[in-house]
Amino acid sequence: MLQLSDFKKQLANLTKPTENETYLLAVSGGADSMVLAFIFKALDYRFQVAHVNYKLRGKDSDSDQKVVEDFCFKNNIKFHLYEVSEKDQRPENSIQLWARELRYDFFKQIQEKENLEFLVTAHHLNDQLETFIINLSKASGIKGLSGIPANDHKILRPLLHFSKEEIYDFARENNIEYREDLSNKKNDYLRNKIRNELVPKLLETNDHFLENFKKSLSYLNQTKDFIQHQIEEIENRITISNVENKIFDKEKLNNESDFVQFEILKKYGFDQENEIKKIFQAETGSSFFSEHYRLIINRNDLILNKLNQGKEDHDEIILVEKISVFENQIFINLEDTIESIEGINKTVSWDFDAEKLAFPIKLRRKKEGDHFYPIGFSGKKKVSKFFKDEKLSILAKQKIWLLTDGNNSVLGILPFRQDRRYAKDEGTKCILTIFNEK
């Protein structure tokens, strides 16, 4: 039986909000969401309501909107409405996915504008059972079988422990007005087919089916948490470094089961089984990309390099456009311009004959065919060969800047070696000093 006190406990288990917390409730007009709104009002919680009119069922859609809007007007609750129009480009197929993305985008906009931390939805125990069956058919693993999370990145679902029957009983007892979405009776979608055909047959098999299912979900969630703890311990054991980049021991991870490999790598967006197999077969220097990470194969290391989301990633930086030859000494400090390179702690102080240089003076990344004439060596040397001789890691190579002039000639490899052709000598009148010290 759904009681206010039970609901209050469920919400308290999900979050510990402050007294002045204001929630955003997603309310469709159906029994579950109208009961949710009623309970929030009865418990004197502060909240606002969001409703989406998809315009899919003509007057019925408008009637759904009116029920929600009237409730908010009567109870002095702020009401947010999104009415779907032609600009939303409703697709021919995948209507449910389109509708879900549209409403959650709308909810997010409201939360940002109104500074509302928590979104609350009216998913219930029957939704859990339907989702379990759908995920069972998809071979989604223990995470999928654990059901809809009650707190998913601050999307709260406090009705998950209550059945649809309990919610309808509560609505009748409290004379709560709601609308039935008759499209749910159609078997056009997989969820509707499961809801209308399969679930009733399952419930007939056992009077306590839903209650036992709820217990099974609890056991599955405990199992999931235990497995996740074990996975984290294994990940810590195979992690070589977590300072600047996360580095895994490739051989140790390869010796783990396919399940463990998948669970560890999917956290970083590598969740395709075929791709994971290729990672362990790839040669040194190979890279794999997910949405937020690049994974680099470096001998027996797997290096996770976080992509610079939203940051400007320069391939070239202009240091100085030109200088006057009447100035005797010009200083350029690179300390705040280039990032430090893990494991390479070298200071630079290079003096150049400014009259030998073609301006502008730039920093850029290595290009194919680059060469220079390093101080301390005879003849010229390819930059790629210099990198190899220094035994630089792949990540270090990617972070190293070349100092070049306006003719793209390499003036030095930072922070290793200056080119001797442009260095200061006895006849130098104007000195350009490049250094990286505070």
Salt bridges, closest charged atoms under 4 A:
ASP32 OD2 - HIS124 NE2 3.71
ASP60 OD1 - ARG179 NH2 3.08
ASP62 OD1 - LYS55 NZ 3.16
ASP64 OD2 - ARG57 NH2 2.14
ASP64 OD1 - ARG179 NE 2.90
ASP70 OD2 - LYS66 NZ 2.70
GLU83 OE2 - LYS55 NZ 3.22
ASP88 OD1 - LYS87 NZ 3.72
GLU114 OE2 - LYS78 NZ 2.90
GLU117 OE2 - LYS154 NZ 2.40
ASP127 OD2 - HIS124 NE2 3.45
GLU130 OE1 - ARG191 NH1 3.17
GLU130 OE2 - ARG195 NE 2.96
ASP152 OD1 - HIS153 ND1 2.83
ASP169 OD1 - ARG172 NH2 2.37
ASP181 OD1 - ARG57 NE 3.26
GLU211 OE1 - LYS214 NZ 3.79
GLU233 OE2 - HIS229 NE2 3.18
GLU235 OE2 - LYS246 NZ 3.46
GLU235 OE1 - LYS267 NZ 2.68
GLU244 OE2 - LYS399 NZ 1.68
GLU256 OE2 - ARG237 NH2 3.85
GLU263 OE2 - LYS266 NZ 3.35
GLU291 OE2 - HIS292 NE2 3.82
GLU312 OE1 - HIS314 NE2 3.77
GLU316 OE1 - LYS362 NZ 3.76
ASP336 OD1 - LYS438 NZ 3.62
GLU339 OE1 - LYS399 NZ 3.99
ASP351 OD2 - LYS424 NZ 3.83
ASP370 OD2 - ARG364 NH1 2.89
ASP389 OD2 - LYS381 NZ 2.68
ASP389 OD1 - LYS385 NZ 2.95
ASP419 OD2 - ARG421 NH2 2.87
ASP425 OD2 - LYS356 NZ 2.91
